[in-house]
C-alpha cells in the first residue's frame, strides 16, 4: 500500500484506514514524501486526537506548488514514518544538523533559513502519536519596499526560524522573496540523502471592481481591490492601501484607505481582497467624506448625479515581469449612476457570469464583427495543472453578451461542435437564451476542442482548445 503514497496519487485518493504502513524507526527512508498545501489541513481541535488517522489530515490538504506571493504561507505535511521513534509521544524532527533526526531547511533566491540555526526553533511535529506524519509551515516574506506610494518602506523581510508561539501557530521557517522565483524545502533524512520540494511565487497585477455596473442615488456600492501581493505576511490586515474614488459631479472625490479582509470562498490566504463601501449621495450634499479615514469604520460617502460615471483608481506597486520591481501602474474601474436600473433579469444574468466560481478561468473571444463576446468556463477546473478536471461530472458553460457593452442578450442562434481527440462527441444547433451548460466527459481523452460557429449573423468559428493530461490529475 505504500506505493500509493509515492507514485504521485492525490492526497485524497484513498481514505482507507490501512493505507499507511506501520512505521519502522530503524529505516529512515520509508517512502518519505513532502506535500505543499495551500490550506491548513490541521485544526487545533483535531490535532493529536485518537479518532484522527494520518490519512485524515492528508485528505484535507489542497496541494499547490504555484501561485503564491511574497507574503504567503505554505502548509507542509511530511510523511516520514522512519522518524516515528516513540509510539507513545509526539515526535519532532527537523533540527539536527547531521540529519540523523532530520534536518529541514528552506531556500529562495534571496535567502535561506534552517531549523537547526537555534535551539529554540520550532520543529516539525507529529500529527498524532505513532503517526509518522509530520506537520509544519514555511513562510515567504517580502523586503524593504514602498508598496503604497507614500515614499516609505512598508515591507520588511528577513530569514529566520520561528520560535515564538509553537509550530501550530507560528510555523517553522521564513525566507525572503522578491518579485518572482521559487521556494525550496529540503529534508535531509540521513547523513548522505536529501529530498526537496519547490513552489513558485510571483507578483501579479491588482484588480479593482464594483459589485454592480449600475447604481441609483442612495445605493451603497461595494468596491473591492484584490491583490495577493499586498499581504506582507500571511493574513496581514495591518497595512492600509489608498484608493481614489470620484464622480463626474465631484471630481475631487474621496481617498479611502482599505485593509485586508478574509474571503472564505476556498482558501482565505490565497485571496488578497480589500473591500470598502461607498454611500452614493445627492450632489446637493455639502461635501463627500470618508469615514474610514476618520474613525476606521463605517462607510464613505460620494456625491453623484444621475448620468455620472463613478471612477475608482488604485496604484499597484507590485507588478509582475516584464515590469521592473520599482515600476507602478494605475488600475481603474467605472460604474454608472442611473435613474432606473436595467431589467432585473439582465442584472441576474450578469451576476451568474461575473460571480461564477470558475470565472478566473473564463476564456473569451469576440465574433469578427465585434457584435458578441462569447465566454466559456468549466465547472471543474484544476488550477494546479491549468486544465479542465478529468471528472465524469464536468460541465462546460457558455455565455454570450453584447461585444461593446457586455450587456446580456437572448435568442442568439449558434452551433456548437465538441471534439474529443479529434472525434465529434457533441454537434448541435442552439438558441442562446440565458446561460447554457453542456455535460462533457473529460475521461479517457487527451484533448478537447470547443468550436462555436454561426453565432448570430457571423459565419466564422470560435475555437477553444483544452489539453487534458490524466497523468497529472489522477482524480
Secondary structure, DSSP 8 states (H G I E B T S, - for coil): -THHHHTT--TTS---TTSS----TT-S-SS-EEEEESS----TTTTT-TT--HHHHHHH--B-SS-B-TT-EEEEEEE-GGG---TTS--EEBB-TTSTT-EEEEE-SS-EEEGGG-TT---EEESSTT--EEEEEEEEE--S--SSSSSS-------EE--SS-HHHH-SEEEE--SEEEEEEEEE-SSS-EEEEEEEEE----EEEES-SEE-TT-EEEEEEE-GGG-SSTT--S--EEEEEEESS-SS-EEEEE------SS-GGG--EEEEEEEEEETTSS--EEHHHHHS-S-EEEEE-TT-EEEEEEEE----TTS-TT--EEEEEEEEE-SS---HHHHHHHHHHHT-TTGGG-EEEE-TTSSEEEEEEESSEETTTTEE---TT-EEEEEEEETTT--B---EEEEEEEEETTEEEEEEEEEE-S-EEEE---TT-SEEEEEEE--TT--SEEEEEEE--GGG---
